[in-house]
Amino acid sequence: MKIGVPKEIKTGEYRIGLAPSGTAALVEAGHAVLVESGAGIGSGFSDEQYKCAGAAVIADAESVWLQAELIVKVKEPMRAEWPHLKQGQIVFTYFHFAADLELTRAHIDSGAICIAYETVALPAGELPLLAPMSEVAGRMAIQEGAKYLEKQYGGRGILLGGVPGILPAHVLILGGGIVGSHAATIATGMGAKVTVMDVSLSRLRHLDEILPVQTLLSSRHNLLEQLATADLVIGAVLIPGAAAPRLIRRPDLKLMQPGSVIVDVAVDQGGCMETTHPTTHENPVYTVDGVIHYAVANMPGGVPRTSTLALTNATFPYLLELANKGWQEALSDNPALRSGLNIAQGRIAYPAVAEAFGLPLVSPESLL
């Protein structure tokens, strides 16, 4: 199969969908890999490294899209890439369709086969292709939040871990999943006082056992009480494939201290704050009612080398299966991969996407 790896064009996105190591393994398996020239530079991988791995380095994106049967990316195709989509072409990437009707309709109209990293799910519910970037984003959330608490960025001027004789900052984490647990790991490591809220008591018990955090069952009442003392709030809520619930409303910001910081990691799925809108690495923050909002929609793109290597480690087995078998046989054989099918042949095959926009749904099995 011909596998295309175009350069990411989302603002501030320096990752690439496939590292040279994955390229070499695909070529060894008998596949052709087409990499757009310069696509790996942001992650520290040169065209020469891809050539040495057996890839054909192509001068322009259009040729990559035109020739490839399977496109592997990091972020959803941008508007400028939509004309390149074609009937029957497999696109394997993060899509987050439920947060964007226009994106969804463009891919329905294209007839492409859209398999979303973020909804590939194992039998126990784990999301193996979302996990590595969630780990990165959770750790980055504390790193970025600590920075914007500094006075020069408009923050309260608080050191996250405090010093002897001075209380540390209070970090409130909404959601105890992968993003939340990794954020808590870094925040506690820096000496902050950390409260994790979640709707799952079993998850809170687990976090209470492994980390020096305070845990609190998520409710509207409890959230409002915590906002009054929170210096840094991390939005780490995830409903797989669906839009994030809006937990913090605009009037709630008046409970927070001026110069407090919100980092909404859920922004890819629409955000869990009413005041969230996507930002970029170039212009990452804005202020609403005195509260700084950090809402970069591709946070792991800020550490592209780490992120690309972690992503390739996770996606490669599924990518190889798609290349070896084709999408219909691969999805028939692998239920986890089948759960990644969001749109195919002009129809929606993932319930949360159809529900988000009131559009018709078909079962993945009916497309296979």
N, C-alpha and C positions, 0 to 999 in steps of 0.2 A: 504493500500500500504506500501511496505517496502522502507523507505527513508534512504539513507546512507549519512553520514557526515564524509568524510575522512579528515585527517590532511593536511593542505596546505604545499606543499614542495617547493614552489618558494622561492628563496633566500630572507631572510629578511621579509618573510610574516608570521605575527603572528595572523592574523584574523582567524575566523572560520565561516563557512557558516550559522550556526544556533546557537543562544544563548539558554541557558536552558529554558528561558521563552517560546520561540517558540517550543522547544521540548515538553514541558508539554502540550501545546495547541494541537499539532499534536497527541500526545498519547491520549489525552482526546477525540479527534475526531475519535479514533479507528484505528490509524495508528501505525506501528512499526517504531521506529527510532533507527538506528544503528550508533553509534559514535565511531570513532577510538580512542583508548586509547591515552590520551595526546593531543588530537586535540585542546582542548580549553585552554590549559595552558598559551599559549602566550597572550590570551585575559583576563586571570585571572579567568577562569572557570575550576574547577577541574572535574575529572572523577566522583567523588562522587556527585557533583551537577547535572550532567547529569543522573546518576542513580536515584537520588531522583526525577528527572523530568519524569522518566519512560523509559529512553533510555536503550538499551542494549549496553554496552561498549565492543567493539571488539578489540582484541589485535593487529591486523595487518590490513593494508590498503587493501591488496588483498581480504581479506574476506568481507570487507565492500563493495567493488566494485562488487564482485561476487554475493552477496546476494541482493543488492539493485536494486529496479526497477527504482528509482529516486535518482539521486545524486545531492546534493546541496553543492555548493562550493562558493569560493570567486573569485579566479583567474582561468584562463584557465588551463585545464589539461596540465601538463608538459610532456615532452617526455617520462619520466619513467612511466607515468600513461597511456599513449596511449594504451599499450597492454591490459589494464583492461577494456577499452571501449567495449561495446557489442551491437549487433543488438537490436534495439528497446528500449534500455535503455534511459531514459530521463536524460539529464544533464542540470542543471539550474545554471548558473554562469555568470561572465563576460568573454567574449571570445575575442572580438576585432579581429575578423577574418581578416578584410580587411588589417591589417598590417602584416600578416604572412601567406604566401602561404602554407608552409609545415604544419603548424597547421591546416589549412583549409582542405588540402588533407587528413590528418590523420583522421579527423572527418567525412569526406565524406566516406572514406573507411570503417570506423567502423560500419556504419549503425545506429549510435546513433541519438537520437532526441535532437538537440542542441538549447536550448532556452536561448538567451543572455539578461542579465539584461539591457545592455546598449541600446538596441533597442526597449524595451517595451515602447510604446508611447500612451499617452492619445489623445483624439480627437483634442485638441488644440495644440498638438505638444510637450507637456511636457513629460519629460523622468523620471518617478517617481522612477525608480530603479537606475538610474545613479545619480540623484540629491543628495542623502545624501553623497555619496563619493566625488562628485564634490564640495560640500560645505566644506568637510574636506580638500580636496586637495587645494582648493582656499585659505583657511586660512593658511594651512601649507606652501604654496608657499612663502608667505611673511615672515613667521617665519624662513624658511630655507634661503631664499634670504638675509635677514638681517644678519644672522649668517655668511654667506660666503662673505659678504662685509667687514667683519672684517679682519684686516691685517694678523692675525695669520693664516688665511685660504687662504691667497693670494689675498684678496680683496683690494679695494681702501682705506680701513680704514675709512669708512664713517658710522656715526650713522644715521639710517634711518630717524628719526625725527628731527635731528639737535639739537641745543640748542639756547637760546636767543643770537642773534648777528651772528649766523651761519646758512646759508641756509640748509634746509633738503635735503635729497636725492630725486632724481627724479625717480619715479616708472612708467614705461610704461607697460600697460596691453593690450595685443592683444586679444580682444574678450570680449564682455560685457555680456555673459551669466551667468550661475550659478557660474562657477569657477571664472570668471572675477569679478563679483559683490562682491563675498565673499572676494576675494583678495583685492579689493578696500576698502571694509569695514575695514579690518585689517590695511591696509597701511595708510589710512587716520586717523584711530584711533591712530596710532603710530606717526602721525604728518608729514608724508611724503607728498611731492607734487606728485599728482597722475594724470596721463593722461590715459584715456581709449579710445581705438580705436575699432571701429566696423563698419561693412558694413550697419547696420540697423540704420537709423535715429531715428526711434521710440524707439529703445532700448537705444540709446544715450540720447534722451530726458528724458526717464524714470530715467536713472542713474543721469542725471544732476539735476533732481528734488529731489532725495532722498539722494544723497551723495555730499560731498564737493570735487568734482573731476572736472578736465577739460576733455571735450569730443572732439573727433576728428574723422571725417569720415575716414575710413580705405582706403588708396590708397598707391600705391608704393611711390609716391612723399612724402606724409605726413609721411610715416613710416621712410624713410631715414633721414628726417629732425629731427625726434624725437630721433632716435638712437644716434645722435651726443651728446645729453645731458642726455641720460638715464643712471642711475647708476644700476638699476635693471629692467630687462625685464621679464615679465611673459607671457608665451605662453599659452593662454586659449581658443584656437580656437577649435571648434567642428563641424564636419559634421556627424550627427548620423550614426553610422555603417560604415562610409567610412574613407579612409585614410585622414589625416589632410593635408591641403595645406601647401607647403613650402614657408613661407612668408619672412623669413630672409635667405639670401644666404651667402655663405662664404665670398665673398669680402665685404659684408656689415659690417662684424665685425671690419674692419679697421676704420670704422667711430666711433666706441665706444672707450671709455677711457680704458686703461689697468687696469685690476682689477675689471671691471664691471662684473655683474653676470646675467646670463640667467637661468631662471627656466622654463623648457618646460613641462608643465602639459599635453600637448597633446601627449607625448611620447607613451602612450598606443595605439594611432592610428597612430604611425609612426613619430610623432613630427612635429612641424610647423617651425623648423629651419633646414636648409640643413646640419648643422654640428651636429645634434642631433643623439645620439645612446643611447639605454637604459643602465642605471646604476642600482646599488643596494644600499640598505641602508648601507651596509658595505663599499662600495666604491662609494659614491654618485656623485662625481664631477670629471671633467677633464677640461683641459684648451686648447682652440684653439685660436691662434692669440691674446693671452693675455686676453681673455674673459673666465671667469669661467662658465662652463655649469653644471647645476644640472638637471639630467634627470632620476630620480628614477621612474621606471614604476609601482610601487605600493605604491605611497606616503602614502595613508591612513593606510597602514600596519605598519607605524611607531607609530601610536596611536591606537593600535588594540582594546582596550576595547571600547573606544568611537565609533570606526568605526563598530565593530561587532554589538553593540547595535543599532546603527543607521541603519545599513543594514538590520538587522532582522525586525525592525519596518516597513521598506519599502517593503521587499520581502515577508513577511509572508502571507498576504492575497492571493497573487498569488500562492505561494507554496501550501497553503491549497486547493486552487481551483484545482491545478494540481493533488494533492493527492486524493481529493474527487471524481474527475470526470475522471481522465486519461487525457492524453495530447490532444487527438483529440476532445473530447467533451468540455474540458476547453477552447481550442483555438477557437472552433466554437462559443462558448457562449460569449467570451470576446475578442473584437477586439484589445484591448491594449495588451493583452497577445499574441494574434496571431501575432502582429508585432514583437514580440521577437523571432519568429521562424527563425533561420538562416540556419540550415541544418537539414534535416530529411531523413532517409532511403536512404542515399547516394546521395541526391540532394540538391542543394542550393536554398533556398526560400527567400533570402533577396537580393534585387537588388544591393545594394552598394558592397556586397561581390562578387557577380558574375561579376560586372563591374570591380572591382579592378584587377581581374586576367583573364578576358576574358573567363569565364566559363559559361556553360549553366545555365539558371534560370528557375525555375518553380514557380507557384503561391502557396502561403500557402494553399489556398482553395482546390487546386488539391490534396493535401496530406491528407486532412481531410475527 
